[in-house]
Amino acid sequence: MDELVARVRDQLYRLQDLQEATAGIRVEETSADGAVTVVVDGAGALIGLELSGAVGTLTPAEFEQVLVRTAHAALYRAYAERGALVTAFNEANT
């Protein structure tokens, strides 16, 4: 019984570590032209947005493309980081 309790406690601690690690994910991505910088968290939420003076040289359509492309790149990296954490967690629990 003690062994079972210890195993469950260990899994709980690893789950808490996973939760803290995913909550701590922050990814910053800047567009190639430096016009847009976005920051997203591990859940994909936009938590930061900076626009440089270079935005003034973009048309509305170009701005939209740069913003979406930059946010997408940040999301991709954040989800990849989160996926790696989940994979490591799952492998440790097999």
C-alpha positions in Angstrom: 0.0 0.0 0.0 2.8 2.4 0.8 4.3 1.8 -2.6 1.0 2.7 -4.3 0.7 5.9 -2.2 4.2 6.9 -3.1 3.7 6.3 -6.8 0.5 8.3 -6.8 2.2 11.1 -4.9 5.1 11.1 -7.4 2.6 11.3 -10.3 0.8 14.2 -8.6 4.1 16.1 -8.2 5.0 15.5 -11.8 1.6 16.7 -12.9 2.0 19.9 -10.8 5.5 20.4 -12.3 3.9 20.1 -15.8 1.2 22.6 -15.0 3.8 25.1 -13.7 6.1 24.6 -16.7 3.2 25.1 -19.2 2.0 28.1 -17.3 5.5 29.6 -17.5 5.8 29.4 -21.3 6.3 32.8 -22.9 7.3 33.0 -26.6 8.2 36.3 -28.2 8.3 36.6 -32.0 9.3 39.6 -34.1 8.4 40.1 -37.8 11.3 40.1 -40.2 10.9 43.8 -40.8 10.8 44.6 -37.1 7.3 46.1 -37.4 5.5 43.8 -35.1 6.5 41.9 -31.9 4.0 39.5 -30.2 4.3 37.5 -27.0 2.1 34.5 -26.4 1.8 32.1 -23.4 1.6 28.4 -23.4 -2.1 28.4 -24.0 -1.7 30.5 -27.1 -3.1 33.7 -25.5 -1.7 37.0 -26.8 -0.1 38.6 -23.7 2.0 41.2 -25.4 2.0 43.3 -28.6 4.5 45.9 -29.7 4.4 47.9 -32.9 7.4 49.8 -34.2 7.5 52.9 -36.4 7.9 50.5 -39.4 4.1 49.9 -39.1 3.5 53.3 -40.6 5.0 52.1 -43.9 2.6 49.2 -44.3 -0.7 49.2 -46.0 -3.6 47.9 -43.9 -3.5 44.6 -45.8 0.3 44.3 -45.3 -0.1 45.1 -41.6 -2.7 42.4 -41.2 -0.5 39.9 -43.0 2.6 40.7 -40.9 0.6 40.7 -37.6 -1.1 37.3 -38.4 2.1 35.7 -39.7 4.1 36.9 -36.6 1.4 35.7 -34.2 1.2 32.4 -36.0 4.9 31.9 -35.7 4.8 32.6 -32.0 1.9 30.3 -31.4 3.6 27.5 -33.3 6.7 27.8 -31.1 4.6 28.0 -27.9 2.6 24.9 -28.8 5.7 23.1 -29.8 7.2 23.9 -26.4 4.0 22.8 -24.6 3.9 19.6 -26.7 7.4 18.7 -25.8 6.6 19.1 -22.1 3.5 16.9 -22.4 5.4 14.3 -24.3 8.1 14.2 -21.7 5.5 13.9 -19.0 3.7 11.1 -20.8 7.0 9.2 -21.4 7.9 9.5 -17.7 4.5 8.0 -16.8 4.6 4.9 -19.0 
